[in-house]
Amino acid sequence: MSDYPCSEQDIHRLRRFIDEHPRLLVLTGAGCSTESGIPDYRDALGAWKRALPVQYQDFMGSEQARKRYWSRSMLGFPLMDAARPNAAHRWLASLESAGRMELLVTQNVDGLHQLAGSRQVVDLHGRIHQVLCMSCGMRLERGLLQQRLESLNPGLRQLRAAIGPDGDADLDDMELDGFRLPSCDVCGGTLKPDVVFFGENVPRPRVDQTCAAIGRADAMLVLGSSLKVYSGFRFCREAARLGVPMAAVNLGVTRADQSLRLKVSAPCAAVCAALAESGHHWAA
C-alpha cells in the first residue's frame, strides 16, 4: 500500500463506508480521468488553472467564438479520442457488475466509463464524441468532423499547442482569421459538440433521473470533483436533504466538504487501484 499516495487507514475507512452502503450513487468529475491523460480544470483550492471555457451564448452568437472553439478542439480532440480507461473507471465498472451501483453519473464528456464496461451511466454534460446541428438536429460522429476540420484547415495541423481539459488547446486568436468553419451537410446550420457548455442548462431528464436514484441509494460517493459547478453540486444538496450519507475522493477541497461523512484526499486512480488490489468481495 505504500506505493499509493493514500494511507492504509484511508483505504480501510473507504472500504468500510462502501461495505455499510450496498447501493451507491457515484458522481465522477475531471479528477477521475486525469490518470488517462486528460487534464483537469482546477487546482487543489478549486481555482481555475486556465482561461474559462467558451460560453454557450458566445458560441451561438458569434462566428469568431465558434472559430475559437473549433480550431482549439481540432488540435485537442486527438488526445481525448486516444484516452483509455484507468483504474478508477475499471473499478467502477466492477462495482456495477457486482450489483453495488444504483447509478453512475459523470460530469466528464470523455466516454471512458462506457469504454471500461459501465452500462448504467448518466452523461450529465453529454459526450464529446457526438456533434449536433443546432438547426435541424442532425447528429455526426466527432471523428468524422475531425477529418473535415483538418481538410478545411490543413495549415493548422502543423501547429503545436498545449492541450487542456475536454479536448481544448492553447491557441492564439491571431491564428483564427483564415480558419474555415464546417457547417451542417443537411441544412447548412451551426454545428456544436453535443455537450453542455457553461451557461447552458443540463437537460432536465438527466437531473430527474439522478435525483430519483439518490432517493433509492444507500449512500453517495464523489470521485474526482471539486463540485464547484452547480450541475454536480446540486446532487450533494439533494443527498443532504434526504439524509443520504456522502463520501468523496478528491485532491483538494470540494464544495460539499462540510456535508461529507468521509473525505480521502488522494488521486482517484490510486485509491480505486488500492481498493481493487485489496481483493474485497465487491471489487473485481
WORATA-V645148 format. One line per field, one symbol per residue. ss: DSSP state (@ for helix, = for strand, . for the rest). Layout:
# WORATA-V645148
ss=???
This chain:
# WORATA-V645148
ss=.......@@@@@@@@@@@@@...=====.@@@.@@@.....=.....=......=@@@@@@.@@@@@@@@@@@@@@@@@@@@....@@@@@@@@@@@...======.....@@@@@....===..========.....===@@@@@@@@@@@.@@@@@....=.@@@.=...@@@@..............=====..=.....@@@@@@@@@@@@@..=====......@@@@@@@@@@@@@..=====.......@@@..===...@@@@@@@@@@.......
